[in-house]
Amino acid sequence: QAQLMESGGGSVQAGGSLRLSCAASGFTFSSNCIAWFRQVPGKEREGIAAIYTNGGRTYYIDSVQGRFTISQDSANTVSLQMNTLEPEDTGMYYCAADRGSGGYCYTGLRVAFAYSSWGQGTQVTVSS
């Protein structure tokens, strides 16, 4: 399994921006889905964005489409640029990788099962 580490979380006012990074150690992304999940206390972890590293196809849930951008920055780094942040974006953000897929990356609720490697998470807090 890949060792993943997130960075870039913090506190920001509504309308602001943050950039999260996910770095893999001892592993390079090839034909993998790399996803960002968001979790708030008492709720299920939700996959909000994903990228297929063989070709760069991206996936977003509706609530972040047009505001967030997932990209692969290097062979072992994926980032999530978050713009126009809203208080509802507050939560713990996790990076996750699957074991290699045929090109479809799962996002949304009840999809955590599709990903086998997880980072420790980074907190994002958006104040109104």
Residue frames as a rotation matrix with the C-alpha (Angstrom) as fourth column:
GLN 1
0.570 0.822 0.000 0.00
0.822 -0.570 0.000 0.00
0.000 0.000 -1.000 0.00
ALA 2
-0.094 -0.553 0.828 1.09
0.464 -0.760 -0.455 3.54
0.881 0.341 0.328 -0.70
GLN 3
-0.212 -0.022 -0.977 1.93
0.916 -0.353 -0.191 5.82
-0.341 -0.935 0.095 2.18
LEU 4
0.026 0.335 0.942 0.06
0.673 -0.703 0.232 9.07
0.739 0.628 -0.244 1.65
MET 5
-0.391 -0.151 -0.908 0.44
0.827 -0.492 -0.274 12.39
-0.405 -0.858 0.317 3.40
GLU 6
0.440 0.629 0.641 -1.76
0.785 -0.616 0.065 15.44
0.436 0.475 -0.765 3.07
SER 7
-0.537 -0.508 -0.674 -0.71
0.740 -0.668 -0.086 19.03
-0.406 -0.545 0.734 3.61
GLY 8
-0.865 0.058 0.499 -2.12
0.280 -0.768 0.575 22.50
0.417 0.637 0.648 3.07
GLY 9
0.127 0.967 -0.221 -5.14
0.823 0.022 0.568 22.60
0.554 -0.254 -0.793 5.32
GLY 10
-0.897 -0.400 -0.186 -5.98
0.431 -0.704 -0.564 25.56
0.095 -0.586 0.804 7.49
SER 11
-0.020 0.880 -0.475 -8.53
0.763 -0.294 -0.576 28.22
-0.647 -0.374 -0.665 8.32
VAL 12
-0.932 -0.193 0.308 -9.90
0.356 -0.645 0.675 30.66
0.069 0.739 0.670 5.81
GLN 13
-0.477 0.804 -0.355 -12.84
-0.278 -0.521 -0.807 32.99
-0.834 -0.286 0.472 5.47
ALA 14
0.264 0.687 0.677 -15.68
0.564 0.459 -0.686 32.25
-0.782 0.563 -0.266 3.11
GLY 15
0.979 0.106 -0.172 -14.76
-0.086 -0.553 -0.829 33.13
-0.183 0.826 -0.533 -0.44
GLY 16
0.254 -0.966 -0.039 -11.10
-0.854 -0.243 0.460 32.36
-0.454 -0.084 -0.887 0.13
SER 17
0.670 -0.136 -0.730 -8.87
-0.481 0.669 -0.567 29.66
0.565 0.731 0.383 -1.31
LEU 18
0.292 -0.661 0.691 -6.71
-0.666 0.378 0.643 26.81
-0.686 -0.648 -0.330 -0.12
ARG 19
0.337 -0.256 -0.906 -4.53
-0.751 0.508 -0.422 24.29
0.568 0.823 -0.021 -1.91
LEU 20
0.597 -0.096 0.796 -4.17
-0.545 0.680 0.491 20.79
-0.589 -0.727 0.354 -0.53
SER 21
-0.005 -0.656 -0.755 -1.39
-0.912 0.312 -0.266 18.43
0.410 0.687 -0.600 -1.54
CYS 22
0.837 0.209 0.506 -1.17
-0.386 0.881 0.275 14.66
-0.389 -0.425 0.817 -1.34
ALA 23
0.066 -0.900 -0.431 2.26
-0.963 0.056 -0.264 13.10
0.261 0.432 -0.863 -1.54
ALA 24
0.975 0.199 -0.099 2.96
-0.182 0.970 0.164 9.40
0.128 -0.142 0.982 -1.83
SER 25
0.122 -0.970 0.213 6.14
-0.963 -0.064 0.262 7.91
-0.240 -0.237 -0.941 -0.47
GLY 26
-0.616 -0.489 0.618 7.73
-0.356 0.872 0.335 4.82
-0.703 -0.014 -0.711 -1.91
PHE 27
-0.113 0.704 0.701 5.15
0.735 0.534 -0.418 4.77
-0.669 0.468 -0.578 -4.65
THR 28
-0.879 -0.049 -0.474 4.50
-0.252 -0.796 0.550 6.51
-0.404 0.603 0.687 -7.93
PHE 29
0.090 0.994 0.058 1.05
-0.254 0.079 -0.964 6.90
-0.963 0.072 0.259 -9.40
SER 30
-0.951 -0.302 0.067 0.52
-0.017 0.265 0.964 5.06
-0.309 0.916 -0.257 -12.65
SER 31
-0.552 0.832 -0.063 -2.96
-0.086 0.018 0.996 3.85
0.830 0.555 0.061 -13.55
ASN 32
-0.695 0.253 -0.673 -4.51
0.719 0.267 -0.642 4.80
0.017 -0.930 -0.368 -10.22
CYS 33
0.324 0.764 0.559 -7.47
0.383 -0.646 0.660 6.74
0.865 0.000 -0.502 -9.01
ILE 34
-0.773 -0.476 -0.419 -6.44
0.603 -0.348 -0.717 9.33
0.196 -0.807 0.557 -6.46
ALA 35
0.145 0.938 0.314 -9.32
0.545 -0.340 0.766 10.91
0.826 0.060 -0.560 -4.61
TRP 36
-0.901 -0.217 0.376 -9.98
-0.169 -0.622 -0.764 13.57
0.399 -0.752 0.524 -2.03
PHE 37
-0.083 0.860 -0.503 -12.53
0.719 0.401 0.568 12.78
0.690 -0.314 -0.652 0.62
ARG 38
-0.594 0.016 0.804 -14.18
-0.440 -0.844 -0.308 15.13
0.673 -0.537 0.508 3.07
GLN 39
-0.144 0.547 -0.825 -15.59
0.676 0.663 0.321 14.15
0.723 -0.511 -0.465 6.43
VAL 40
-0.314 0.143 0.938 -17.40
-0.608 -0.790 -0.083 16.11
0.729 -0.596 0.335 9.11
PRO 41
-0.943 -0.106 0.315 -18.12
-0.323 0.516 -0.794 14.72
-0.078 -0.850 -0.520 12.57
GLY 42
-0.345 0.847 0.404 -21.06
-0.225 0.343 -0.912 12.36
-0.912 -0.405 0.072 12.62
LYS 43
0.656 0.570 -0.495 -21.25
-0.594 -0.016 -0.804 12.02
-0.466 0.821 0.328 8.86
GLU 44
0.687 -0.344 0.640 -19.91
0.499 0.864 -0.072 9.60
-0.528 0.369 0.765 6.32
ARG 45
-0.322 -0.869 -0.377 -16.70
0.006 -0.400 0.917 10.26
-0.947 0.293 0.134 4.48
GLU 46
0.753 0.649 0.110 -17.55
0.194 -0.059 -0.979 11.60
-0.629 0.759 -0.170 1.01
GLY 47
-0.289 -0.821 0.492 -15.38
0.790 0.086 0.607 11.45
-0.541 0.564 0.624 -2.07
ILE 48
0.439 0.513 -0.738 -15.50
0.151 -0.852 -0.502 14.96
-0.886 0.109 -0.451 -3.52
ALA 49
0.631 -0.299 -0.716 -12.95
-0.767 -0.379 -0.517 14.78
-0.116 0.876 -0.469 -6.35
ALA 50
0.423 -0.528 0.736 -10.82
0.154 0.843 0.515 12.18
-0.893 -0.104 0.438 -8.06
ILE 51
0.373 -0.390 -0.842 -8.32
-0.899 -0.376 -0.225 11.90
-0.229 0.841 -0.491 -10.85
TYR 52
0.892 -0.168 0.419 -7.26
0.252 0.955 -0.154 8.95
-0.375 0.243 0.895 -12.97
THR 53
0.345 -0.849 -0.400 -3.52
-0.295 -0.502 0.813 9.30
-0.891 -0.162 -0.424 -13.26
ASN 54
-0.607 -0.458 0.649 -3.29
0.487 0.430 0.760 7.56
-0.627 0.778 -0.038 -16.62
GLY 55
-0.373 0.450 0.811 -4.66
0.834 -0.221 0.506 10.31
0.407 0.865 -0.293 -18.81
GLY 56
-0.983 -0.172 -0.060 -5.80
0.178 -0.847 -0.500 12.80
0.035 -0.502 0.864 -16.18
ARG 57
-0.239 0.959 0.153 -9.56
0.207 -0.104 0.973 12.33
0.949 0.264 -0.173 -16.34
THR 58
-0.976 -0.105 0.192 -11.18
-0.139 -0.380 -0.915 14.07
0.169 -0.919 0.356 -13.39
TYR 59
-0.177 0.927 -0.331 -14.36
0.604 0.368 0.707 13.51
0.777 -0.074 -0.625 -11.41
TYR 60
-0.952 -0.065 0.298 -16.22
-0.167 -0.707 -0.688 15.91
0.255 -0.705 0.662 -9.09
ILE 61
-0.358 0.898 -0.255 -19.36
0.909 0.273 -0.315 15.92
-0.213 -0.344 -0.914 -7.06
ASP 62
0.235 0.556 0.797 -21.84
0.786 -0.591 0.181 18.65
0.572 0.584 -0.576 -7.94
SER 63
0.902 0.264 -0.341 -21.23
0.427 -0.662 0.616 20.78
-0.064 -0.701 -0.710 -4.86
VAL 64
0.239 -0.882 -0.405 -17.55
0.178 -0.371 0.912 21.37
-0.955 -0.290 0.068 -5.70
GLN 65
0.058 -0.176 0.983 -17.72
0.980 0.196 -0.023 21.33
-0.188 0.965 0.184 -9.51
GLY 66
0.478 0.087 0.874 -16.40
0.541 -0.813 -0.215 24.63
0.692 0.576 -0.436 -10.83
ARG 67
0.857 -0.191 0.479 -14.84
-0.460 -0.702 0.543 25.63
0.233 -0.686 -0.689 -7.50
PHE 68
0.399 -0.714 0.575 -12.35
-0.387 0.438 0.811 22.83
-0.831 -0.546 -0.102 -6.87
THR 69
0.672 -0.279 -0.686 -9.70
-0.652 0.217 -0.727 21.50
0.352 0.935 -0.036 -9.24
ILE 70
0.646 -0.490 0.586 -7.82
-0.101 0.705 0.702 18.24
-0.757 -0.512 0.405 -8.76
SER 71
0.765 -0.457 -0.455 -4.56
-0.551 -0.097 -0.829 17.80
0.335 0.884 -0.326 -10.63
GLN 72
0.789 -0.613 -0.043 -1.49
0.583 0.726 0.364 15.62
-0.192 -0.312 0.930 -10.71
ASP 73
0.863 -0.467 -0.193 1.60
-0.456 -0.884 0.097 17.70
-0.216 0.004 -0.976 -10.10
SER 74
-0.232 -0.953 -0.194 4.25
-0.972 0.232 0.023 14.99
0.023 0.194 -0.981 -10.31
ALA 75
-0.392 0.026 -0.920 4.65
-0.333 0.928 0.168 11.24
0.857 0.372 -0.355 -10.42
ASN 76
-0.461 0.198 -0.865 3.73
0.715 0.661 -0.230 10.99
0.526 -0.724 -0.446 -6.76
THR 77
-0.829 0.188 -0.526 1.85
0.267 -0.695 -0.668 14.19
-0.491 -0.694 0.526 -5.93
VAL 78
-0.297 0.820 0.489 -1.76
0.756 -0.111 0.645 15.20
0.583 0.561 -0.587 -6.45
SER 79
-0.973 -0.036 -0.229 -3.24
0.172 -0.773 -0.611 18.51
-0.155 -0.633 0.758 -5.37
LEU 80
-0.022 0.992 0.121 -6.68
0.987 0.003 0.160 19.96
0.158 0.123 -0.980 -4.80
GLN 81
-0.957 -0.204 0.204 -7.11
0.197 -0.979 -0.056 23.67
0.211 -0.014 0.977 -5.48
MET 82
-0.142 0.937 -0.320 -10.14
0.990 0.135 -0.044 24.93
0.002 -0.323 -0.947 -3.60
ASN 83
-0.941 -0.118 0.317 -11.57
0.169 -0.976 0.140 28.31
0.293 0.186 0.938 -4.54
THR 84
-0.349 0.850 0.394 -14.62
-0.599 -0.526 0.604 30.23
0.721 -0.025 0.693 -3.42
LEU 85
-0.805 -0.048 -0.592 -14.72
0.321 0.803 -0.501 28.22
0.499 -0.594 -0.631 -0.23
GLU 86
0.062 0.910 0.409 -17.96
-0.437 -0.344 0.831 28.03
0.897 -0.230 0.376 1.72
PRO 87
-0.214 -0.108 0.971 -18.58
-0.975 0.077 -0.207 27.20
-0.053 -0.991 -0.122 5.39
GLU 88
0.765 0.593 0.251 -20.09
-0.566 0.805 -0.177 23.93
-0.307 -0.006 0.952 4.18
ASP 89
0.561 -0.650 -0.513 -16.63
-0.257 0.452 -0.854 22.92
0.787 0.611 0.086 2.91
THR 90
-0.011 -0.556 0.831 -15.39
-0.986 -0.135 -0.103 22.68
0.169 -0.820 -0.547 6.48
GLY 91
0.947 0.305 0.104 -14.16
-0.321 0.921 0.221 19.23
-0.028 -0.243 0.970 7.41
MET 92
0.075 -0.914 0.399 -11.27
-0.349 0.351 0.869 16.83
-0.934 -0.204 -0.293 7.52
TYR 93
0.692 0.093 -0.716 -9.86
-0.721 0.045 -0.691 16.19
-0.032 0.995 0.098 4.08
TYR 94
0.222 -0.562 0.797 -8.28
-0.166 0.784 0.598 12.85
-0.961 -0.265 0.081 3.23
CYS 95
-0.035 -0.323 -0.946 -6.29
-0.999 0.018 0.031 11.73
0.007 0.946 -0.324 0.25
ALA 96
0.266 0.176 0.948 -6.87
-0.315 0.945 -0.087 8.17
-0.911 -0.276 0.306 -0.94
ALA 97
-0.369 -0.434 -0.822 -5.52
-0.927 0.102 0.362 5.89
-0.074 0.895 -0.440 -3.64
ASP 98
0.787 0.582 0.207 -6.86
-0.549 0.812 -0.197 2.73
-0.283 0.041 0.958 -5.15
ARG 99
0.198 -0.727 0.657 -4.79
-0.007 0.669 0.743 -0.30
-0.980 -0.151 0.128 -6.15
GLY 100
-0.885 -0.394 -0.247 -5.07
-0.242 -0.064 0.968 0.44
-0.397 0.917 -0.038 -9.83
SER 101
-0.011 0.987 0.161 -8.19
0.047 0.161 -0.986 0.65
-0.999 -0.003 -0.048 -11.90
GLY 102
-0.243 0.019 0.970 -9.55
0.907 0.358 0.221 0.49
-0.343 0.934 -0.104 -15.40
GLY 103
-0.801 -0.211 0.561 -10.16
0.466 -0.807 0.362 4.21
0.376 0.552 0.745 -15.51
TYR 104
0.200 0.889 0.412 -13.35
0.146 -0.442 0.885 4.89
0.969 -0.117 -0.219 -13.58
CYS 105
-0.849 -0.518 -0.104 -12.88
0.225 -0.177 -0.958 6.70
0.478 -0.837 0.266 -10.28
TYR 106
0.039 0.914 -0.404 -15.57
0.843 0.187 0.504 6.63
0.536 -0.360 -0.764 -7.63
THR 107
-0.914 -0.168 0.369 -16.79
-0.059 -0.846 -0.531 9.81
0.401 -0.507 0.763 -5.94
GLY 108
0.008 0.970 0.244 -19.72
-0.500 -0.208 0.841 10.56
0.866 -0.129 0.483 -3.67
LEU 109
0.101 0.140 0.985 -21.02
-0.984 0.157 0.078 8.69
-0.144 -0.978 0.154 -0.64
ARG 110
0.640 0.195 0.743 -20.40
-0.345 0.937 0.051 5.03
-0.686 -0.289 0.667 0.20
VAL 111
0.904 -0.357 -0.236 -17.35
-0.136 0.282 -0.950 4.78
0.405 0.891 0.206 -2.06
ALA 112
0.371 -0.814 0.446 -14.55
-0.918 -0.248 0.311 4.61
-0.142 -0.525 -0.839 0.50
PHE 113
0.591 -0.084 0.803 -14.41
-0.105 0.978 0.180 0.85
-0.800 -0.190 0.569 -0.10
ALA 114
0.957 -0.145 0.251 -12.90
0.277 0.207 -0.938 1.48
0.084 0.967 0.239 -3.54
TYR 115
0.462 -0.810 0.361 -9.73
-0.487 -0.572 -0.660 3.01
0.741 0.129 -0.659 -2.07
SER 116
0.694 -0.215 -0.687 -7.09
0.466 0.862 0.201 1.01
0.549 -0.459 0.699 -0.25
SER 117
-0.353 -0.867 -0.353 -4.53
0.904 -0.218 -0.368 3.60
0.242 -0.449 0.860 0.88
TRP 118
0.704 0.666 0.248 -5.33
0.521 -0.721 0.458 6.64
0.484 -0.193 -0.854 3.00
GLY 119
-0.428 -0.773 0.468 -3.56
0.158 -0.574 -0.803 9.60
0.890 -0.270 0.368 4.46
GLN 120
-0.671 0.074 -0.738 -4.03
0.741 0.104 -0.663 10.89
0.028 -0.992 -0.125 7.99
GLY 121
0.382 0.895 0.230 -6.09
0.894 -0.421 0.153 13.88
0.233 0.147 -0.961 6.90
THR 122
-0.846 -0.533 -0.014 -5.78
0.522 -0.823 -0.223 17.64
0.107 -0.196 0.975 7.06
GLN 123
-0.084 0.866 -0.493 -8.35
0.834 -0.210 -0.511 19.98
-0.546 -0.454 -0.704 8.58
VAL 124
-0.774 0.006 0.633 -10.02
0.406 -0.762 0.505 22.71
0.485 0.648 0.587 6.56
THR 125
-0.192 0.704 -0.684 -12.12
0.848 -0.231 -0.476 25.29
-0.493 -0.672 -0.553 8.37
VAL 126
-0.661 0.086 0.746 -14.09
0.494 -0.699 0.518 27.93
0.565 0.710 0.419 6.52
SER 127
-0.525 0.441 -0.728 -15.66
0.648 -0.347 -0.678 30.69
-0.551 -0.828 -0.104 8.57
SER 128
0.154 0.702 0.695 -18.54
0.952 -0.295 0.087 32.87
0.266 0.648 -0.713 7.47
